[in-house]
Amino acid sequence: MAGIVVVFDFDKTIVDCDSDNWVVDELGFNVLFNRLLPTMPWNTLMDRMMMELHSHGKTIDDIVQVLQRIPIHPRIIPAIKAVHSLGCDLRIVSDANTFFIETILKHLKIRECFSDINTNPSYINEDGRLQILPYHDFNNFSHGCTLCPPMCKGGIIEKIQESLGEKKRLIYLGDGSGDYCPSLRLKEQDFMMPRKNFPVWELICKDPLLVKAQIHEWTNGEELERISLQLINKICSGESDEFISSNCKLHIMCVFGSH
């Protein structure tokens, strides 16, 4: 199954909330966060919040303890382990940050399942506080995508596609509006798995035919596990086109339009 690459978003896909909000809320700084939110870009704000946490005596250990109790659906870890055991190449494309993601994955004992993590860089500085940097350096250049401020996941998917060649097939799982751009970069032989009733699903439903990939929605960790494993098995047995037809796109559009 080396021909299958499974790309996961992180927040609200692997974990069941936004990791940035989770840390800020759990450490009691949500009021300040909400006050500053309209005044600066998200990554700049998160770096500022890490500075505020540090200045108020919150340590890296405090952040780690919060991250280690982040909510996650009980079927997500078995799903990731199963997909990895089948020989698929698992990757993460997320607008969280390296420290949060690495800390959580290591705690869940699934870090070794992922060959690559594309996210905002972060590090612990000499003062012992976490610094978060943007994936794209807007001081020097823009990523040029009007769909994706501040991080263009579509551009990352294109780089992955270029490195893989034509024979690899992608399965992309995500929930947020930032996952819409990569869904448009997927090819006809690929699969898009948007989380139902989340922003990327709603964007796709506006015009499903813009997405070349075959679409299959999911709602929770149990469905993520079942559908992703079905897809992998179908791809390997050469039956993927029978499993999900273009009618699925029309079904999604009709379901969304009925609400």
Steps between C-alpha positions, in 0.01 A plus 500: 500500500801723450308675224256667740574825685254598773515869597338610825411842625558510877258723692141365499618212282751300705421679828140602563556871560731786403830447684578874513166583660528199729831619652386859536166404656637234734766735636245776557602756238198493269380850595829656394511280191153611388585865562817481288355276226371784277829688519760261355552190281434164668864386518613835636223478758598148607861606541381795708289265713804279563684812617209589730490146642873515570484845661223375733709206617356227278773253404558267208400215731167674563440517124602136455260384771213685330590357160512147640134516604366641175175327393524236230245249369585147623513358145754750362810333641398149382415648160841663461681187616296284261564723199871511586517121543362458149811671364348837412709817522337724764562874513363803682426841347382735775494866598566410865872485591778243536518504881129444554474228235820315596412511870153356442609233252782381726264483798254295293790279383425554131778742400685222315196445278561829315781547251464877476334793681442828320398771746607828658847470657542552874782467749584559866725807526783569744254648750305174508191626321340363186534711187272438202596614150292515180544231235513773235726801561271785396775754565687371195233345275136400471392146413275661239182308583186707557321201656755435772610772736727440684616147405440349155443128543429471128855601419629237743286233334639598161855456632405159638349405164813611315719289729282189464448469128187396312457148639431602860143556613407747772232485766453838669311541827406841639234719653584869471479767231877468460446145373295623204796619290677160519173328406510696172856380430415131528472291182225273369663187641523658848250516786380793708353423842338820638354495849124538464343829616843660540628794288682300229191282446281809466742657250511182292121474507466842334637347180613138543600468135795735559666216689649248258566243772236255613328626815397311811380681810550389862366624833709345779796277573302181449398604147851632428639158585240300308499713184876549474562125535228426244660743258844350543366149447306610193800679353713190543236275347449737208137565585516860618306636205213265578505585870466875457354638181434855390148450637649550845571862410140552399384330820712733713373803315137391543542424869654839565238677294220337699596672825 
